[in-house]
């Protein structure tokens, strides 16, 4: 295990250069360098060349983090462009899915959350209340208000779930 004094000296002498080195892969260089030093401190035996070891570990962490960030960006972009995530199929051939998506996005976040949980998630008012931490009656009012706003935006009626449209 590395001596705390030795670890401190290594940090003082090499952390800034290590951070500069790691910046070529990620803007979170300081976090990566810190993680490399933590890993060094956790080693049961001190590496033969701790500075080289730190560079290798920091590089591996930075490359891994950069790959993860790039993959996350690709997934977010793909999801942002897919309407099929919202709709398996249109409810009616007269429905313009893109208009519905725009209308949903224009709803206040709390109303949109309730609508998505209720319609696409198939959640009951009680379950939505539990998920959102809101009273059941508030959930119901937000849902009804959202449906009214969607009707107004889309200028056509939105059906409600007749089996559970009123709170009991």
N, C-alpha and C positions, 0 to 999 in steps of 0.2 A: 504494500500500500504506500502511496506517495506521501511524503511528509508535507504538512500544511505550509511550512515555510518555503519548501521547494516549489510547491504549487503556486504560492503567491509570487515568488520570483519569476516563475515561468509566465504567469499572467502579466505581470508588470513589463516584462521584456518583449513578449511576443503577441499579446492580444490585439494590439492595434494593427500590426502587419497581417495577422491572421484574418482580422475583420476585413481589411482591404482586399485580401486574396479571395475571400468568400463572396464579396460583393459582385463578382462577375457572374454569379449564379442567382443571387437572391438579394432583395433589399433588406431582408431580415437578418443581416449578417451578424449583428450583435447577439441575437438569440442563438444562432447556430454556434458561434464561438463559445458562448456560455455553456451550451449543451456539450460541446467537445470537452471543455474543462471539467464539467461534471462527470462525464464518462471517464476521464483520466483519473479523477479522484476516486472513482468506484473500482478501478482496476486492482486486483489482488496483488499483482506484481508490477513494478514500474517498468514500462517499456524500455528497451535498450536505448532508443533515441526518442525521448518524450516530445521534442519539438517536431520531429518528422511525423511521429504518431499523431500529434494534434492536427497537423496539416492534413494528413490523410483522412482522419475522422471528420474534420470540419468539411473537407471537400465532399466526402461521401454523404454527409448530412445535407449539405447545400444542394447537391445534385438531386438527391432524393426529394427534398422539399420543392425544388424547382419543377421536377417531373410531376409531383402531386398537384402543384398549383396549376400547371398547364393542363393536366387532365381534368381538374375541377372546372377550369375556364371552358374547356371544350364541352363538358357535360352541360354546364349552365347555358352555353350558347345553343346547343342542340335542343335542350328543353325549351328555351325561349322561342325557338322557331317552330316547334311542333304543336300544332293544334290538336293532334290526336291524343295528347296527354289530357286534354280537357274533355274531349268527346270521343266516345267509341264510334258513334254514328250520329248524324243529325236526328233530332226528334221528328223533324218534318222536312220534306224537300224544299219547303219555303223558307227554312231557317238558314240565314247566312252565319256560319260558325264564326267568322271573323268579327261580325257585328256583335255577336254575343260575348266573345272574348273581350272586345273593347268595352262593352257595357259592364261586364264583371270587373274589369280593371278600374273603371270609373267609380265603382261603389266605394264607400268608406271601408277601410281595411277590416273593421270589426264586423260589418255587415257581410262583406265578401267571405270572411272566415266562416260565418254561420251558414251561409248558402252552400259553400263548398262542402263543409262537414255534413250538412243535411242531405243535399242532393247527390253529390258524388261519393261522399263517405258513408252515406246510409245511416248516419248517427241519429239517435232520438234526441228530443229536446233535453231530456235528463242527461244524456251522455255529453251533449254539447255544453251544457251548463257545467258539468264536471270538468271537461277539457279546458274551457275558457275561464273557469272560476267566476262565472256570472250566475245570477239567479235564473231559474227556468223561465220565468215570465219575461225577463229581459231578453233572453235568447229568442223567445217566441216573437216579441215585438221587433227585434232586429231582423228576424227572418221575414216577417210580414212586410216591414218597411222596405227591405231590400227587394222583395218581389214587386212591390208597388213601383219602386224606382226603375227596376228592370223593365216592367211593363211600359212605363212612360218613355224610357230610352229606346226601347225596341218597337214601340207603338203596336204591340200585339200582346194578347193575354199570355201569361205564364201560368201553367197549371200548378196547382199545389198538390201535395200528397193527400188524397182524401182520407186515407186510413189513419192519419195522425196529424191533421192540420190544426187542431185546437189543443191547447194544453189542458190536461185533466187535473 
